[in-house]
Amino acid sequence: MTTTMMMERATNGGSARTTSPMVTGTSVLGVKFDGGVILAADTLGSYGSMARFRNVPRLMKVNEATILGASGDYADYQHLKQAIEQMIIDEDLLGDGHSYSPKAIHSWLTRVMYNRRSRMNPLWNTVIIGGMNNGESFLGYVDKLGVAYEAPTVATG
């Protein structure tokens, strides 16, 4: 299906899916060590093959125990960020003192990414989740297909 056909379909009441991300970010690195986790990402946003945007943050503090970094489509990262922020707000409103652990965020993201892939509308991101829970460090990886694992070092891009 050509781009023109997709645009016609979208304007005629159909839906169009992202087939190639526009603004993307690449490298995110994560390293787990005794007593912590460190995540690092560049801030370059590429528009196609052109290095267009110089200040595109792709690391997010989820809560006091968790940080998230994403590579891939920046619009999809913003969608994920908004969904996670709303999830944290909803949890805080309960007022029960509970907060999501890094492992819980990782598990939730595997379900979200797999669900979107199964509906043929993937989020074009690879996500790294790191943090501390009960004195134990955690570092996990999730890609756009929902493939997930935990490792002492992970990288995207």
Backbone as CSV, one residue per row, in Angstrom:
resi,resn,N_x,N_y,N_z,CA_x,CA_y,CA_z,C_x,C_y,C_z
1,MET,0.856,-1.173,0.000,0.000,0.000,0.000,0.898,1.230,0.000
2,THR,0.678,2.123,-0.925,1.494,3.328,-1.021,1.027,4.361,0.005
3,THR,1.862,5.360,0.213,1.522,6.423,1.151,0.268,7.162,0.701
4,THR,0.138,7.384,-0.591,-1.042,8.074,-1.120,-2.307,7.272,-0.831
5,MET,-2.245,5.953,-1.027,-3.405,5.100,-0.750,-3.754,5.127,0.732
6,MET,-2.721,5.143,1.605,-2.979,5.196,3.043,-3.633,6.513,3.425
7,MET,-3.172,7.610,2.820,-3.750,8.921,3.128,-5.205,8.980,2.669
8,GLU,-5.495,8.437,1.476,-6.875,8.407,0.993,-7.751,7.580,1.913
9,ARG,-7.230,6.441,2.339,-7.992,5.575,3.235,-8.269,6.276,4.559
10,ALA,-7.277,6.980,5.082,-7.445,7.677,6.360,-8.469,8.800,6.246
11,THR,-8.487,9.509,5.133,-9.437,10.609,4.981,-10.842,10.114,4.653
12,ASN,-10.967,8.883,4.221,-12.273,8.303,3.897,-12.856,7.498,5.049
13,GLY,-12.440,7.747,6.258,-13.013,7.083,7.423,-12.243,5.874,7.906
14,GLY,-11.217,5.445,7.189,-10.386,4.330,7.627,-9.351,4.821,8.616
15,SER,-8.489,3.937,9.025,-7.429,4.351,9.930,-6.084,4.065,9.293
16,ALA,-5.117,4.881,9.616,-3.767,4.704,9.101,-2.847,4.398,10.266
17,ARG,-1.865,3.567,10.032,-0.889,3.172,11.038,0.467,3.756,10.684
18,THR,1.278,3.980,11.702,2.631,4.448,11.461,3.432,3.307,10.865
19,THR,3.984,3.526,9.702,4.817,2.503,9.077,6.284,2.884,9.090
20,SER,6.559,4.160,9.283,7.944,4.595,9.422,7.969,5.822,10.329
21,PRO,8.633,5.715,11.473,8.694,6.839,12.411,9.358,8.064,11.799
22,MET,8.919,9.256,12.222,9.465,10.493,11.682,10.638,11.012,12.510
23,VAL,10.364,11.452,13.737,11.424,11.947,14.608,11.806,10.802,15.537
24,THR,13.069,10.409,15.483,13.521,9.275,16.276,14.737,9.633,17.111
25,GLY,14.893,8.886,18.178,16.074,8.958,19.017,16.702,7.582,19.036
26,THR,18.005,7.518,19.268,18.662,6.222,19.145,19.148,5.656,20.463
27,SER,20.297,6.038,20.895,21.011,5.298,21.930,20.511,5.543,23.346
28,VAL,20.217,4.446,24.027,19.976,4.453,25.470,20.788,3.299,26.046
29,LEU,21.549,3.579,27.088,22.379,2.571,27.732,21.958,2.409,29.178
30,GLY,22.002,1.198,29.673,21.693,0.939,31.069,22.701,-0.028,31.659
31,VAL,23.176,0.268,32.865,24.131,-0.592,33.560,23.672,-0.755,35.003
32,LYS,23.627,-2.005,35.437,23.268,-2.319,36.827,24.562,-2.578,37.587
33,PHE,24.664,-2.023,38.784,25.856,-2.232,39.608,25.434,-2.399,41.054
34,ASP,26.380,-2.766,41.921,26.067,-2.944,43.336,25.556,-1.635,43.907
35,GLY,24.325,-1.632,44.345,23.753,-0.449,44.966,23.060,0.504,44.016
36,GLY,22.854,0.138,42.744,22.160,1.065,41.870,22.116,0.669,40.411
37,VAL,21.552,1.585,39.649,21.414,1.443,38.202,21.676,2.810,37.596
38,ILE,22.318,2.830,36.443,22.513,4.089,35.734,21.986,3.938,34.310
39,LEU,21.249,4.947,33.861,20.754,5.012,32.491,21.306,6.276,31.849
40,ALA,21.664,6.178,30.583,22.176,7.334,29.843,21.588,7.320,28.435
41,ALA,21.300,8.506,27.918,20.762,8.624,26.564,21.250,9.921,25.942
42,ASP,21.414,9.897,24.630,21.731,11.140,23.941,20.438,11.950,23.794
43,THR,20.552,13.189,23.364,19.371,14.047,23.230,19.136,14.468,21.785
44,LEU,19.694,13.718,20.850,19.547,14.045,19.439,18.261,13.442,18.887
45,GLY,17.467,14.255,18.207,16.278,13.775,17.519,16.516,13.851,16.025
46,SER,16.465,12.712,15.374,16.712,12.670,13.925,15.400,12.713,13.173
47,TYR,15.362,13.517,12.127,14.216,13.594,11.225,14.642,12.879,9.958
48,GLY,14.259,11.613,9.841,14.785,10.788,8.758,16.258,10.552,9.018
49,SER,17.089,10.890,8.055,18.529,10.720,8.246,19.206,12.023,8.669
50,MET,18.426,13.089,8.846,18.986,14.382,9.220,18.947,14.566,10.738
51,ALA,20.077,14.944,11.322,20.154,15.243,12.747,19.507,16.611,12.966
52,ARG,18.207,16.629,13.249,17.424,17.866,13.221,17.274,18.535,14.579
53,PHE,16.945,17.786,15.604,16.645,18.373,16.910,17.747,18.020,17.901
54,ARG,18.246,19.026,18.594,19.407,18.828,19.467,19.066,18.629,20.945
55,ASN,17.830,18.897,21.353,17.486,18.777,22.773,16.175,18.005,22.926
56,VAL,16.228,16.702,22.693,15.054,15.835,22.789,15.291,14.863,23.947
57,PRO,14.782,15.181,25.144,15.020,14.295,26.293,14.248,12.987,26.156
58,ARG,14.920,11.874,26.428,14.280,10.565,26.310,14.442,9.727,27.566
59,LEU,14.783,10.364,28.675,14.813,9.715,29.980,13.706,10.309,30.827
60,MET,13.040,9.450,31.593,11.899,9.893,32.384,11.999,9.316,33.792
61,LYS,11.836,10.176,34.785,11.738,9.706,36.166,10.287,9.292,36.394
62,VAL,10.066,8.000,36.571,8.712,7.484,36.760,8.243,7.755,38.182
63,ASN,9.056,7.383,39.144,8.786,7.645,40.563,10.127,7.659,41.288
64,GLU,10.104,7.634,42.593,11.349,7.705,43.370,12.246,6.495,43.168
65,ALA,11.696,5.392,42.677,12.462,4.158,42.549,12.753,3.755,41.107
66,THR,12.174,4.445,40.143,12.222,3.964,38.758,12.538,5.074,37.765
67,ILE,13.379,4.741,36.782,13.659,5.626,35.665,13.485,4.823,34.375
68,LEU,13.086,5.523,33.315,12.796,4.879,32.038,13.500,5.644,30.933
69,GLY,14.054,4.929,29.974,14.662,5.532,28.805,14.134,4.853,27.563
70,ALA,13.908,5.608,26.489,13.327,5.034,25.279,14.050,5.518,24.033
71,SER,14.220,4.600,23.097,14.689,4.962,21.764,13.565,4.665,20.786
72,GLY,13.693,5.176,19.582,12.652,4.961,18.585,11.857,6.231,18.326
73,ASP,10.615,6.063,17.926,9.754,7.186,17.547,9.459,8.083,18.750
74,TYR,9.738,9.373,18.613,9.558,10.290,19.738,8.082,10.518,20.079
75,ALA,7.213,10.545,19.082,5.781,10.724,19.353,5.234,9.537,20.152
76,ASP,5.668,8.324,19.820,5.232,7.148,20.582,5.785,7.182,22.002
77,TYR,7.023,7.689,22.173,7.586,7.853,23.517,6.732,8.847,24.319
78,GLN,6.316,9.944,23.688,5.475,10.916,24.385,4.139,10.296,24.787
79,HIS,3.586,9.441,23.935,2.340,8.734,24.255,2.539,7.818,25.469
80,LEU,3.626,7.050,25.457,3.933,6.167,26.590,4.150,6.970,27.866
81,LYS,4.893,8.062,27.754,5.182,8.911,28.912,3.890,9.443,29.523
82,GLN,2.983,9.902,28.678,1.706,10.421,29.161,0.887,9.325,29.855
83,ALA,0.878,8.130,29.285,0.135,7.012,29.890,0.725,6.635,31.244
84,ILE,2.040,6.611,31.347,2.693,6.268,32.618,2.453,7.353,33.655
85,GLU,2.553,8.620,33.253,2.288,9.717,34.188,0.869,9.646,34.730
86,GLN,-0.104,9.318,33.882,-1.489,9.190,34.339,-1.647,7.999,35.278
87,MET,-0.962,6.908,34.980,-1.001,5.731,35.835,-0.442,6.060,37.230
88,ILE,0.629,6.830,37.283,1.236,7.224,38.561,0.295,8.158,39.325
89,ILE,-0.339,9.086,38.628,-1.296,9.991,39.267,-2.460,9.201,39.858
90,ASP,-2.995,8.261,39.088,-4.104,7.431,39.575,-3.701,6.643,40.815
91,GLU,-2.470,6.130,40.832,-1.980,5.366,41.991,-1.825,6.281,43.209
92,ASP,-1.320,7.484,42.997,-1.142,8.430,44.104,-2.478,8.852,44.706
93,LEU,-3.509,8.956,43.864,-4.826,9.371,44.355,-5.445,8.353,45.302
94,LEU,-5.031,7.101,45.196,-5.558,6.086,46.114,-5.104,6.350,47.550
95,GLY,-3.923,6.953,47.697,-3.437,7.332,49.018,-3.102,6.159,49.922
96,ASP,-2.756,5.015,49.334,-2.459,3.843,50.165,-0.975,3.675,50.443
97,GLY,-0.148,4.611,49.956,1.284,4.553,50.208,2.035,3.610,49.281
98,HIS,1.339,2.943,48.391,1.970,2.029,47.444,2.484,2.797,46.235
99,SER,3.623,2.376,45.710,4.106,2.923,44.443,4.617,1.762,43.595
100,TYR,4.603,1.953,42.291,5.015,0.903,41.383,6.514,0.649,41.467
101,SER,6.897,-0.611,41.507,8.315,-0.982,41.502,8.813,-0.985,40.061
102,PRO,10.125,-0.944,39.867,10.658,-1.017,38.499,10.208,-2.292,37.782
103,LYS,10.156,-3.390,38.503,9.734,-4.657,37.907,8.266,-4.600,37.482
104,ALA,7.424,-3.926,38.245,6.006,-3.791,37.900,5.837,-2.935,36.641
105,ILE,6.589,-1.852,36.531,6.540,-1.002,35.340,7.018,-1.806,34.121
106,HIS,8.081,-2.565,34.296,8.609,-3.407,33.224,7.558,-4.417,32.760
107,SER,6.913,-5.067,33.690,5.874,-6.046,33.359,4.712,-5.379,32.630
108,TRP,4.272,-4.229,33.125,3.176,-3.500,32.485,3.543,-3.122,31.047
109,LEU,4.784,-2.642,30.850,5.221,-2.254,29.509,5.269,-3.437,28.551
110,THR,5.652,-4.616,29.030,5.654,-5.789,28.150,4.244,-6.062,27.648
111,ARG,3.251,-5.906,28.524,1.855,-6.137,28.130,1.374,-5.074,27.141
112,VAL,1.728,-3.828,27.393,1.315,-2.735,26.499,1.932,-2.918,25.112
113,MET,3.228,-3.183,25.055,3.908,-3.321,23.771,3.385,-4.540,22.999
114,TYR,3.171,-5.644,23.692,2.668,-6.844,23.018,1.233,-6.626,22.527
115,ASN,0.417,-5.963,23.343,-0.968,-5.672,22.963,-1.002,-4.816,21.698
116,ARG,-0.214,-3.754,21.679,-0.203,-2.872,20.509,0.307,-3.600,19.272
117,ARG,1.307,-4.434,19.436,1.818,-5.213,18.310,0.755,-6.171,17.795
118,SER,0.035,-6.803,18.704,-0.998,-7.764,18.318,-2.146,-7.101,17.571
119,ARG,-2.388,-5.832,17.836,-3.425,-5.081,17.117,-2.891,-4.440,15.837
120,MET,-1.672,-4.817,15.455,-1.017,-4.300,14.247,-0.836,-2.780,14.283
121,ASN,-0.625,-2.245,15.475,-0.390,-0.812,15.646,0.682,-0.625,16.727
122,PRO,1.915,-1.089,16.448,2.931,-1.075,17.500,3.395,0.331,17.861
123,LEU,3.855,0.459,19.097,4.590,1.653,19.498,6.023,1.410,19.044
124,TRP,6.554,2.265,18.208,7.863,2.056,17.600,8.973,2.500,18.560
125,ASN,9.044,1.816,19.696,10.042,2.148,20.711,10.708,0.904,21.257
126,THR,11.903,1.109,21.779,12.589,0.134,22.612,12.820,0.849,23.933
127,VAL,12.418,0.215,25.026,12.405,0.882,26.331,13.310,0.143,27.306
128,ILE,14.047,0.919,28.086,14.856,0.376,29.173,14.297,0.927,30.479
129,ILE,14.081,0.038,31.434,13.549,0.415,32.750,14.584,0.039,33.801
130,GLY,14.921,0.977,34.650,15.886,0.710,35.704,15.414,1.298,37.014
131,GLY,15.912,0.730,38.102,15.570,1.282,39.397,15.953,0.380,40.544
132,MET,15.508,0.780,41.721,15.791,0.057,42.961,14.482,-0.288,43.651
133,ASN,14.438,-1.495,44.224,13.285,-1.904,45.014,13.768,-2.811,46.142
134,ASN,13.487,-2.414,47.383,13.914,-3.178,48.566,15.420,-3.447,48.569
135,GLY,16.204,-2.443,48.191,17.654,-2.565,48.187,18.219,-3.374,47.038
136,GLU,17.385,-3.801,46.109,17.825,-4.611,44.977,17.699,-3.801,43.689
137,SER,18.762,-3.811,42.877,18.708,-3.070,41.620,18.031,-3.905,40.540
138,PHE,17.374,-3.198,39.603,16.646,-3.848,38.518,16.954,-3.134,37.213
139,LEU,17.151,-3.901,36.147,17.358,-3.335,34.821,16.684,-4.258,33.810
140,GLY,15.734,-3.694,33.055,14.983,-4.496,32.097,14.869,-3.816,30.750
141,TYR,14.529,-4.602,29.739,14.451,-4.176,28.343,13.120,-4.641,27.767
142,VAL,12.454,-3.793,26.979,11.232,-4.170,26.263,11.298,-3.532,24.879
143,ASP,11.012,-4.314,23.833,11.010,-3.732,22.499,9.591,-3.625,21.950
144,LYS,9.464,-3.137,20.717,8.154,-2.862,20.133,7.311,-4.108,19.913
145,LEU,7.937,-5.284,19.923,7.202,-6.529,19.758,6.716,-7.099,21.085
146,GLY,7.181,-6.537,22.182,6.836,-7.057,23.496,7.874,-8.024,24.035
147,VAL,8.985,-8.184,23.304,10.080,-9.035,23.778,10.724,-8.331,24.967
148,ALA,10.885,-9.067,26.061,11.392,-8.433,27.275,12.381,-9.355,27.983
149,TYR,13.354,-8.741,28.627,14.276,-9.500,29.456,14.923,-8.585,30.467
150,GLU,15.577,-9.202,31.448,16.354,-8.484,32.450,17.818,-8.869,32.239
151,ALA,18.721,-7.899,32.419,20.152,-8.147,32.222,20.946,-7.122,33.018
152,PRO,22.221,-7.420,33.295,23.056,-6.455,34.023,23.443,-5.244,33.165
153,THR,23.482,-5.397,31.853,23.728,-4.274,30.940,22.797,-4.397,29.737
154,VAL,22.238,-3.288,29.305,21.356,-3.270,28.124,21.633,-2.011,27.320
155,ALA,21.344,-2.091,26.028,21.526,-0.942,25.135,20.484,-1.001,24.027
156,THR,20.104,0.156,23.523,19.204,0.237,22.383,19.870,1.053,21.300
157,GLY,19.250,1.079,20.141,19.751,1.911,19.049,20.741,1.180,18.255
